[in-house]
Amino acid sequence: MQTIIVLLNPGKLKNPDMDLCCCVPERIEEVSQSLIQDNGYNFIDTEAGRPGPLMGICLKTEDAGESWTVIRRLFQSEEFMGNDLSASAQIYISEKDTDDLENCSLVFPE
């Protein structure tokens, strides 16, 4: 499996609710018909003086290079708990299984 990480910055969210860790991957899995699956979440420390920590939603899929566009379209068409993730989320991908953020490539925003 390959890795997709959706990175949320609480400083860019209207409602930085912890429930985003559950509702976002559930909706992605539903819309993708389980092509993209939940693989947990983690918190990523930020530089001093910046809002944080960042919330990393980890997902797994057979082809991250193709699958991430499902997430982009979803974020452009729906809000999550009052948050427009098309304007605030970053999407990273890697061909490796459960890869770390620093090893992933930013694909959104382009």
Protein Blocks (a to p, Z undefined) as FASTA:
>chain_A
ZZddddddfklpfblcfklmmmmmmmmmmmnnomaccebjadddddehiacddddddddd
fblmlmmmmmmmmmmmpceehiafklmpccdddfbehiafklpccfbdZZ
